[in-house]
Amino acid sequence: MTWRKLLAYVGYALYNIGPRWLPSSAHPLFHWTKAVRYVPARMIIRKCGRNVNVERGADFRHDLEIGDGSGLGENCRIGYDTSIGRDVRMGPEVVVITQNHKYTRETYEGYVKKPVVIGDNVWIGHRVMILPGVTVGRNAIVGAGAVCTKDVPPYAVVGGVPARVLKYRGDPDHSPQPSTEESHLGEVRAEAKAD
């Protein structure tokens, strides 16, 4: 056993004894809980940036990499081999899955692991699910409840099940073209406002 794994085990023990269950740091009376959770989290996380916020109930692994100013939302679950960039905002109950059952027609044969990469300055909404092997590009926004089954391009705003690109941040010229039905709905809405 390496000293790094030993440190992670000690960090897990300290984190789960109390800091994991302290109230959210969003409440004005409990800002101090951010610092209390950060100490054991830094012991656990392989590469942990500065000013990282680990919220109440967050579940993560020792091989996590997280950049400066990022946060793990309340009751989130982050799988193995996840890399999170700088300044990532994560809502509550986000699930990042990095492994799935390996199966054939009649049997299950262990697991298939695929890492997840989340770029810098990404916003991830409440109860988002990110599946194995997905890369979320920098400056993307993932809407609440979305299920990301494929890579999310940089600057994209995605939502839905499965997640699809709704538009791009700050650049209306690169937004996806609406379908004829969506165009028609837009015309109907414009006419209704005019009346």
Backbone as CSV, one residue per row, in Angstrom:
resi,resn,N_x,N_y,N_z,CA_x,CA_y,CA_z,C_x,C_y,C_z
1,MET,0.843,-1.172,0.000,0.000,0.000,0.000,0.893,1.242,0.000
2,THR,0.563,2.183,-0.881,1.356,3.404,-0.964,0.907,4.395,0.111
3,TRP,1.764,5.367,0.381,1.412,6.381,1.374,0.215,7.186,0.920
4,ARG,0.033,7.364,-0.402,-1.098,8.135,-0.950,-2.425,7.448,-0.627
5,LYS,-2.467,6.111,-0.798,-3.687,5.373,-0.480,-3.961,5.378,1.021
6,LEU,-2.905,5.265,1.806,-3.064,5.309,3.261,-3.642,6.658,3.692
7,LEU,-3.132,7.729,3.116,-3.643,9.064,3.410,-5.114,9.179,3.009
8,ALA,-5.472,8.612,1.858,-6.864,8.632,1.401,-7.774,7.880,2.369
9,TYR,-7.337,6.725,2.867,-8.146,5.961,3.834,-8.366,6.747,5.124
10,VAL,-7.328,7.391,5.604,-7.458,8.223,6.807,-8.429,9.374,6.528
11,GLY,-8.291,9.990,5.346,-9.194,11.073,4.955,-10.640,10.614,4.881
12,TYR,-10.882,9.413,4.300,-12.250,8.860,4.242,-12.829,8.705,5.639
13,ALA,-12.023,8.156,6.548,-12.495,7.959,7.925,-12.859,9.301,8.560
14,LEU,-11.982,10.286,8.448,-12.256,11.604,9.026,-13.474,12.264,8.389
15,TYR,-13.577,12.172,7.060,-14.677,12.794,6.325,-16.029,12.189,6.723
16,ASN,-16.078,10.870,6.843,-17.348,10.196,7.131,-17.751,10.228,8.601
17,ILE,-16.818,10.509,9.501,-17.147,10.604,10.930,-18.065,11.792,11.192
18,GLY,-17.850,12.898,10.510,-18.663,14.063,10.821,-18.807,15.094,9.724
19,PRO,-17.703,15.565,9.114,-17.816,16.668,8.160,-18.786,16.416,7.002
20,ARG,-18.871,15.180,6.540,-19.763,14.868,5.420,-21.213,15.209,5.752
21,TRP,-21.592,15.130,7.008,-22.987,15.283,7.417,-23.304,16.649,8.003
22,LEU,-22.336,17.545,8.068,-22.592,18.901,8.559,-23.527,19.634,7.600
23,PRO,-24.224,20.675,8.060,-25.150,21.411,7.189,-24.448,22.035,5.981
24,SER,-25.235,22.410,4.990,-24.728,23.034,3.774,-24.021,24.352,4.087
25,SER,-22.974,24.644,3.363,-22.241,25.895,3.570,-22.962,27.079,2.935
26,ALA,-24.070,26.855,2.236,-24.819,27.945,1.617,-25.539,28.801,2.665
27,HIS,-25.880,28.215,3.792,-26.555,28.954,4.868,-25.558,29.883,5.540
28,PRO,-25.943,31.149,5.798,-25.001,32.116,6.385,-24.373,31.673,7.711
29,LEU,-25.091,30.912,8.514,-24.538,30.476,9.792,-23.530,29.334,9.654
30,PHE,-23.485,28.706,8.484,-22.661,27.509,8.332,-21.591,27.627,7.239
31,HIS,-21.143,28.836,6.941,-20.062,29.003,5.959,-18.804,28.256,6.388
32,TRP,-18.591,28.120,7.674,-17.408,27.457,8.213,-17.345,25.970,7.843
33,THR,-18.486,25.354,7.497,-18.482,23.923,7.163,-17.702,23.643,5.877
34,LYS,-17.600,24.648,5.009,-16.816,24.482,3.782,-15.364,24.148,4.123
35,ALA,-14.793,24.871,5.051,-13.394,24.641,5.454,-13.238,23.304,6.174
36,VAL,-14.220,22.944,6.986,-14.142,21.684,7.733,-14.180,20.484,6.780
37,ARG,-14.990,20.543,5.739,-15.051,19.435,4.765,-13.840,19.427,3.843
38,TYR,-13.273,20.599,3.575,-12.144,20.699,2.645,-10.903,19.959,3.164
39,VAL,-10.665,19.986,4.464,-9.451,19.374,5.020,-9.395,17.867,4.738
40,PRO,-10.405,17.060,5.121,-10.317,15.627,4.799,-10.475,15.351,3.300
41,ALA,-11.243,16.198,2.596,-11.401,15.995,1.148,-10.060,16.126,0.444
42,ARG,-9.262,17.069,0.873,-7.931,17.255,0.271,-7.042,16.037,0.515
43,MET,-7.250,15.358,1.643,-6.501,14.132,1.929,-6.935,12.991,1.006
44,ILE,-8.203,12.975,0.643,-8.760,11.890,-0.175,-8.462,12.090,-1.657
45,ILE,-8.715,13.292,-2.155,-8.662,13.583,-3.593,-7.220,13.581,-4.100
46,ARG,-7.000,12.883,-5.227,-5.657,12.762,-5.810,-5.068,14.123,-6.165
47,LYS,-5.813,14.956,-6.890,-5.367,16.300,-7.237,-6.495,17.253,-6.875
48,CYS,-6.292,18.019,-5.836,-7.328,18.910,-5.318,-6.841,20.350,-5.394
49,GLY,-7.576,21.182,-6.126,-7.219,22.585,-6.248,-7.507,23.367,-4.974
50,ARG,-7.240,24.665,-5.043,-7.514,25.546,-3.900,-8.957,26.017,-3.956
51,ASN,-9.488,26.344,-2.789,-10.837,26.889,-2.657,-11.901,25.971,-3.265
52,VAL,-11.760,24.685,-3.066,-12.740,23.699,-3.537,-13.827,23.566,-2.481
53,ASN,-15.083,23.562,-2.916,-16.208,23.437,-1.995,-16.826,22.049,-2.126
54,VAL,-16.755,21.268,-1.072,-17.385,19.946,-1.032,-18.615,20.101,-0.150
55,GLU,-19.783,19.973,-0.747,-21.018,20.187,0.003,-21.442,18.947,0.774
56,ARG,-22.457,19.124,1.601,-22.992,18.089,2.481,-23.346,16.818,1.704
57,GLY,-22.898,15.679,2.187,-23.280,14.386,1.636,-22.592,13.990,0.343
58,ALA,-21.635,14.780,-0.141,-20.952,14.442,-1.403,-20.203,13.120,-1.262
59,ASP,-20.323,12.272,-2.281,-19.665,10.959,-2.310,-18.712,10.944,-3.501
60,PHE,-17.428,10.756,-3.240,-16.422,10.798,-4.302,-15.316,9.817,-3.986
61,ARG,-14.448,9.557,-4.965,-13.392,8.561,-4.853,-12.017,9.214,-4.744
62,HIS,-11.028,8.426,-4.348,-9.672,8.940,-4.149,-8.979,9.342,-5.448
63,ASP,-9.460,8.858,-6.599,-8.791,9.196,-7.855,-9.417,10.392,-8.569
64,LEU,-10.219,11.150,-7.861,-10.821,12.369,-8.399,-9.748,13.440,-8.584
65,GLU,-9.881,14.211,-9.664,-9.063,15.401,-9.882,-10.023,16.574,-10.002
66,ILE,-9.794,17.627,-9.224,-10.691,18.781,-9.245,-9.878,20.065,-9.176
67,GLY,-10.220,21.022,-10.034,-9.452,22.263,-10.148,-9.860,23.336,-9.159
68,ASP,-9.101,24.425,-9.155,-9.332,25.556,-8.254,-10.744,26.118,-8.408
69,GLY,-11.357,26.453,-7.262,-12.643,27.144,-7.265,-13.835,26.315,-7.672
70,SER,-13.697,25.019,-7.805,-14.810,24.158,-8.208,-15.548,23.630,-6.984
71,GLY,-16.698,23.033,-7.215,-17.472,22.509,-6.101,-18.182,21.220,-6.442
72,LEU,-18.398,20.411,-5.414,-19.198,19.194,-5.519,-20.512,19.479,-4.808
73,GLY,-21.631,19.332,-5.508,-22.933,19.677,-4.959,-23.398,18.743,-3.855
74,GLU,-24.435,19.192,-3.150,-24.999,18.388,-2.067,-25.446,17.021,-2.578
75,ASN,-25.104,15.987,-1.830,-25.521,14.612,-2.109,-25.158,14.134,-3.509
76,CYS,-24.104,14.693,-4.092,-23.674,14.228,-5.413,-22.928,12.903,-5.273
77,ARG,-22.794,12.207,-6.382,-22.061,10.943,-6.404,-21.138,10.969,-7.619
78,ILE,-19.838,10.993,-7.360,-18.844,11.119,-8.421,-18.084,9.805,-8.535
79,GLY,-18.092,9.208,-9.728,-17.463,7.911,-9.953,-15.954,7.980,-10.082
80,TYR,-15.358,6.808,-10.287,-13.914,6.659,-10.431,-13.392,7.430,-11.633
81,ASP,-12.115,7.815,-11.578,-11.412,8.452,-12.703,-12.176,9.621,-13.311
82,THR,-12.679,10.502,-12.470,-13.355,11.707,-12.946,-12.397,12.873,-12.816
83,SER,-12.379,13.710,-13.846,-11.544,14.907,-13.839,-12.454,16.121,-13.997
84,ILE,-12.380,17.028,-13.032,-13.214,18.238,-13.027,-12.286,19.437,-13.104
85,GLY,-12.553,20.340,-14.043,-11.698,21.504,-14.264,-11.864,22.586,-13.208
86,ARG,-11.392,23.778,-13.539,-11.472,24.930,-12.635,-12.849,25.600,-12.733
87,ASP,-13.287,26.166,-11.605,-14.508,26.983,-11.537,-15.755,26.265,-12.038
88,VAL,-15.882,24.996,-11.723,-17.067,24.212,-12.096,-18.097,24.341,-10.985
89,ARG,-19.334,24.672,-11.349,-20.446,24.777,-10.409,-21.337,23.557,-10.594
90,MET,-21.625,22.875,-9.506,-22.391,21.637,-9.571,-23.588,21.733,-8.626
91,GLY,-24.770,21.478,-9.151,-25.969,21.494,-8.332,-26.079,20.247,-7.470
92,PRO,-27.132,20.189,-6.660,-27.331,19.031,-5.791,-27.677,17.769,-6.562
93,GLU,-27.320,16.636,-5.992,-27.712,15.305,-6.451,-27.262,14.964,-7.867
94,VAL,-26.138,15.532,-8.286,-25.550,15.191,-9.587,-24.911,13.809,-9.470
95,VAL,-25.060,13.001,-10.524,-24.466,11.666,-10.548,-23.541,11.568,-11.757
96,VAL,-22.278,11.253,-11.506,-21.305,11.023,-12.575,-20.947,9.546,-12.516
97,ILE,-21.339,8.811,-13.556,-21.125,7.363,-13.602,-19.939,7.083,-14.512
98,THR,-18.981,6.304,-14.023,-17.794,6.013,-14.824,-17.600,4.525,-15.082
99,GLN,-18.514,3.706,-14.621,-18.413,2.274,-14.917,-19.798,1.696,-15.120
100,ASN,-19.830,0.612,-15.891,-21.079,-0.070,-16.181,-20.788,-1.565,-16.281
101,HIS,-21.812,-2.372,-16.190,-21.628,-3.820,-16.309,-21.185,-4.191,-17.714
102,LYS,-20.250,-5.091,-17.794,-19.865,-5.691,-19.076,-20.745,-6.924,-19.210
103,TYR,-21.464,-7.012,-20.293,-22.393,-8.129,-20.432,-22.385,-8.702,-21.845
104,THR,-22.808,-9.933,-21.913,-23.038,-10.594,-23.192,-24.523,-10.922,-23.238
105,ARG,-24.903,-11.703,-24.178,-26.321,-12.036,-24.321,-26.881,-12.737,-23.083
106,GLU,-26.064,-13.537,-22.416,-26.590,-14.338,-21.309,-25.873,-14.163,-19.973
107,THR,-24.758,-13.448,-19.933,-24.020,-13.333,-18.673,-23.534,-11.908,-18.434
108,TYR,-23.149,-11.672,-17.195,-22.470,-10.435,-16.820,-21.029,-10.802,-16.508
109,GLU,-20.099,-10.027,-17.051,-18.684,-10.369,-16.894,-17.887,-9.188,-16.363
110,GLY,-18.189,-8.747,-15.169,-17.417,-7.664,-14.573,-17.905,-6.297,-15.004
111,TYR,-16.951,-5.359,-15.088,-17.290,-3.968,-15.366,-16.438,-3.395,-16.489
112,VAL,-16.989,-2.372,-17.145,-16.256,-1.572,-18.114,-16.149,-0.179,-17.508
113,LYS,-14.923,0.343,-17.390,-14.715,1.673,-16.820,-14.302,2.644,-17.915
114,LYS,-14.946,3.813,-17.938,-14.592,4.878,-18.870,-14.586,6.193,-18.090
115,PRO,-13.483,6.922,-18.102,-13.403,8.161,-17.325,-14.323,9.256,-17.870
116,VAL,-14.714,10.178,-17.005,-15.507,11.347,-17.375,-14.635,12.577,-17.168
117,VAL,-14.683,13.503,-18.124,-13.910,14.743,-18.047,-14.884,15.917,-18.124
118,ILE,-14.785,16.814,-17.150,-15.602,18.022,-17.122,-14.647,19.204,-17.218
119,GLY,-14.820,20.030,-18.257,-13.908,21.145,-18.522,-14.058,22.293,-17.544
120,ASP,-13.293,23.360,-17.780,-13.308,24.550,-16.927,-14.599,25.343,-17.095
121,ASN,-15.036,25.994,-16.009,-16.161,26.929,-16.007,-17.461,26.299,-16.515
122,VAL,-17.733,25.092,-16.111,-18.965,24.397,-16.503,-19.986,24.544,-15.384
123,TRP,-21.242,24.729,-15.763,-22.342,24.749,-14.798,-23.139,23.474,-14.993
124,ILE,-23.370,22.749,-13.908,-24.123,21.495,-13.964,-25.321,21.631,-13.034
125,GLY,-26.525,21.488,-13.594,-27.749,21.699,-12.832,-28.120,20.554,-11.909
126,HIS,-29.194,20.767,-11.194,-29.742,19.828,-10.216,-30.083,18.484,-10.871
127,ARG,-29.678,17.392,-10.242,-29.981,16.020,-10.656,-29.575,15.671,-12.093
128,VAL,-28.471,16.214,-12.539,-27.915,15.836,-13.841,-27.233,14.483,-13.702
129,MET,-27.297,13.674,-14.753,-26.588,12.399,-14.782,-25.636,12.420,-15.980
130,ILE,-24.363,12.143,-15.722,-23.347,12.092,-16.769,-22.854,10.657,-16.838
131,LEU,-22.983,10.043,-18.015,-22.683,8.626,-18.187,-21.220,8.380,-18.559
132,PRO,-20.764,7.117,-18.472,-19.352,6.791,-18.696,-18.809,7.273,-20.043
133,GLY,-17.589,7.807,-20.002,-16.878,8.209,-21.212,-17.230,9.577,-21.752
134,VAL,-18.128,10.307,-21.111,-18.567,11.615,-21.611,-17.555,12.696,-21.236
135,THR,-17.330,13.632,-22.170,-16.533,14.823,-21.915,-17.452,16.029,-22.035
136,VAL,-17.474,16.857,-21.003,-18.259,18.094,-21.026,-17.275,19.222,-21.295
137,GLY,-17.438,19.894,-22.423,-16.501,20.935,-22.846,-16.541,22.165,-21.971
138,ARG,-15.465,22.957,-22.029,-15.358,24.145,-21.192,-16.482,25.130,-21.485
139,ASN,-16.899,25.842,-20.432,-17.940,26.871,-20.505,-19.318,26.353,-20.906
140,ALA,-19.540,25.067,-20.800,-20.852,24.500,-21.126,-21.799,24.644,-19.937
141,ILE,-23.091,24.567,-20.235,-24.123,24.560,-19.198,-24.977,23.320,-19.426
142,VAL,-25.152,22.512,-18.382,-25.974,21.305,-18.457,-27.201,21.553,-17.589
143,GLY,-28.379,21.608,-18.237,-29.620,21.933,-17.540,-30.060,20.853,-16.569
144,ALA,-30.839,21.267,-15.582,-31.314,20.375,-14.527,-32.014,19.151,-15.112
145,GLY,-31.704,17.993,-14.560,-32.356,16.751,-14.959,-31.857,16.134,-16.248
146,ALA,-30.876,16.735,-16.889,-30.365,16.211,-18.163,-29.597,14.910,-17.943
147,VAL,-29.620,14.050,-18.952,-28.833,12.821,-18.939,-27.865,12.906,-20.121
148,CYS,-26.580,13.105,-19.806,-25.552,13.263,-20.841,-25.038,11.890,-21.253
149,THR,-25.413,11.464,-22.446,-24.983,10.178,-22.980,-23.852,10.335,-23.990
150,LYS,-23.673,11.571,-24.492,-22.634,11.873,-25.478,-21.883,13.118,-25.035
151,ASP,-20.728,13.361,-25.670,-19.921,14.527,-25.344,-20.712,15.819,-25.525
152,VAL,-20.429,16.794,-24.666,-21.055,18.110,-24.725,-20.012,19.080,-25.269
153,PRO,-20.294,19.771,-26.389,-19.307,20.683,-26.972,-19.053,21.892,-26.070
154,PRO,-17.878,22.526,-26.211,-17.610,23.751,-25.460,-18.666,24.816,-25.757
155,TYR,-19.034,25.599,-24.746,-19.994,26.698,-24.823,-21.436,26.258,-25.100
156,ALA,-21.710,24.970,-25.144,-23.065,24.491,-25.423,-23.935,24.584,-24.180
157,VAL,-25.215,24.838,-24.405,-26.226,24.745,-23.361,-27.056,23.527,-23.732
158,VAL,-27.022,22.497,-22.877,-27.717,21.250,-23.193,-28.777,20.958,-22.140
159,GLY,-29.769,20.177,-22.544,-30.815,19.768,-21.620,-31.592,18.619,-22.210
160,GLY,-32.383,17.959,-21.386,-33.259,16.892,-21.849,-32.706,15.508,-21.572
161,VAL,-33.521,14.515,-21.958,-33.171,13.102,-21.779,-33.386,12.412,-23.118
162,PRO,-32.353,12.009,-23.819,-30.942,12.311,-23.561,-30.649,13.782,-23.854
163,ALA,-29.591,14.298,-23.278,-29.243,15.710,-23.438,-28.939,16.025,-24.897
164,ARG,-29.438,17.170,-25.337,-29.132,17.653,-26.691,-28.808,19.136,-26.605
165,VAL,-28.102,19.645,-27.605,-27.709,21.051,-27.608,-28.952,21.901,-27.867
166,LEU,-29.214,22.837,-26.951,-30.335,23.760,-27.102,-29.876,25.062,-27.758
167,LYS,-28.680,25.504,-27.370,-28.065,26.697,-27.951,-26.623,26.757,-27.473
168,TYR,-25.931,27.820,-27.877,-24.560,28.037,-27.435,-24.490,29.337,-26.652
169,ARG,-23.659,29.382,-25.630,-23.528,30.556,-24.780,-22.982,31.742,-25.556
170,GLY,-23.701,32.854,-25.491,-23.202,34.127,-25.992,-23.001,34.234,-27.477
171,ASP,-23.481,33.296,-28.280,-23.262,33.351,-29.718,-24.503,32.833,-30.448
172,PRO,-25.479,33.714,-30.699,-26.713,33.256,-31.336,-26.508,32.714,-32.751
173,ASP,-25.403,33.095,-33.406,-25.153,32.595,-34.764,-24.819,31.111,-34.793
174,HIS,-24.362,30.542,-33.671,-23.997,29.138,-33.643,-25.020,28.268,-32.927
175,SER,-26.209,28.816,-32.708,-27.259,28.011,-32.096,-27.773,27.009,-33.108
176,PRO,-28.210,25.835,-32.651,-28.747,24.856,-33.588,-29.970,25.424,-34.300
177,GLN,-30.164,25.026,-35.545,-31.320,25.482,-36.302,-32.584,24.817,-35.770
178,PRO,-33.632,25.601,-35.501,-34.862,24.980,-35.011,-35.532,24.161,-36.106
179,SER,-36.245,23.138,-35.685,-37.008,22.337,-36.648,-38.165,23.193,-37.157
180,THR,-38.833,22.759,-38.201,-39.946,23.536,-38.751,-41.059,23.680,-37.726
181,GLU,-41.252,22.651,-36.885,-42.279,22.735,-35.852,-41.902,23.795,-34.815
182,GLU,-40.626,23.834,-34.416,-40.174,24.838,-33.462,-40.269,26.233,-34.069
183,SER,-39.970,26.395,-35.377,-40.086,27.678,-36.058,-41.527,28.138,-36.048
184,HIS,-42.417,27.202,-36.339,-43.843,27.521,-36.355,-44.314,27.965,-34.970
185,LEU,-43.877,27.270,-33.932,-44.256,27.650,-32.564,-43.740,29.044,-32.228
186,GLY,-42.532,29.362,-32.682,-41.978,30.696,-32.453,-42.805,31.766,-33.140
187,GLU,-43.281,31.492,-34.367,-44.128,32.439,-35.091,-45.462,32.616,-34.370
188,VAL,-46.031,31.514,-33.897,-47.304,31.573,-33.181,-47.153,32.403,-31.911
189,ARG,-46.066,32.206,-31.180,-45.831,32.971,-29.956,-45.667,34.465,-30.269
190,ALA,-44.940,34.766,-31.340,-44.744,36.166,-31.732,-46.080,36.820,-32.107
191,GLU,-46.941,36.089,-32.833,-48.255,36.603,-33.197,-49.117,36.828,-31.967
192,ALA,-49.019,35.901,-30.998,-49.825,36.020,-29.777,-49.399,37.239,-28.969
193,LYS,-48.101,37.529,-28.945,-47.629,38.719,-28.225,-48.086,39.999,-28.909
194,ALA,-48.154,39.987,-30.244,-48.545,41.159,-31.001,-50.023,41.490,-30.765
195,ASP,-50.837,40.487,-30.503,-52.289,40.710,-30.283,-52.578,41.299,-28.983
